[in-house]
Amino acid sequence: MKDWIKRALTKKIQQRATETIDIPPNEKLVYGVKFAIAMTIILSALEIAHMAILGKWNSEIFAAITGLSGTVMGISVGQKT
């Protein structure tokens, strides 16, 4: 599987009608986005387990999930512009 995160964060600039320049993202940015996505998945699993075992909603875990998801979306939108 190709690195879809790196492709998603690659900036494309149209220089001429037939020429496109691809500017790859910094590797630290790619690793940071991968880490944030992995943490979002882990926290989502933790929230599901918390609800299944205790039958209660934990707003702190949901706030962490929301924060990480917003960070990933903000990075991907900010990197493209």
TAZI-V745513 format. One record per residue. N is the residue number from 1. RES is the residue in three letters. PHI is phi in degrees with one decimal (NA if undefined). Layout:
n	res	phi
N	RES	PHI
N	RES	PHI
//
This chain:
n	res	phi
1	MET	NA
2	LYS	-75.1
3	ASP	-77.1
4	TRP	-71.8
5	ILE	-68.9
6	LYS	-64.6
7	ARG	-65.6
8	ALA	-69.2
9	LEU	-91.9
10	THR	-72.4
11	LYS	-90.3
12	LYS	-112.7
13	ILE	-118.1
14	GLN	-85.6
15	GLN	-87.4
16	ARG	-130.6
17	ALA	-62.5
18	THR	-112.9
19	GLU	-114.6
20	THR	-122.3
21	ILE	-106.3
22	ASP	-100.5
23	ILE	-109.8
24	PRO	-72.1
25	PRO	-77.4
26	ASN	-66.7
27	GLU	-63.5
28	LYS	-64.4
29	LEU	-65.3
30	VAL	-62.6
31	TYR	-65.2
32	GLY	-64.5
33	VAL	-67.7
34	LYS	-60.5
35	PHE	-64.2
36	ALA	-65.2
37	ILE	-66.2
38	ALA	-62.8
39	MET	-66.9
40	THR	-64.0
41	ILE	-65.7
42	ILE	-64.7
43	LEU	-66.6
44	SER	-65.3
45	ALA	-64.0
46	LEU	-64.4
47	GLU	-65.9
48	ILE	-63.7
49	ALA	-64.3
50	HIS	-62.5
51	MET	-70.2
52	ALA	-70.3
53	ILE	-83.2
54	LEU	-95.4
55	GLY	72.1
56	LYS	-124.6
57	TRP	-90.3
58	ASN	-109.0
59	SER	-71.4
60	GLU	-68.7
61	ILE	-66.5
62	PHE	-63.7
63	ALA	-65.2
64	ALA	-67.2
65	ILE	-62.4
66	THR	-62.6
67	GLY	-63.4
68	LEU	-67.7
69	SER	-63.8
70	GLY	-64.0
71	THR	-65.1
72	VAL	-62.2
73	MET	-65.1
74	GLY	-63.1
75	ILE	-65.4
76	SER	-68.0
77	VAL	-72.1
78	GLY	-67.1
79	GLN	-71.8
80	LYS	-74.6
81	THR	-91.1
//
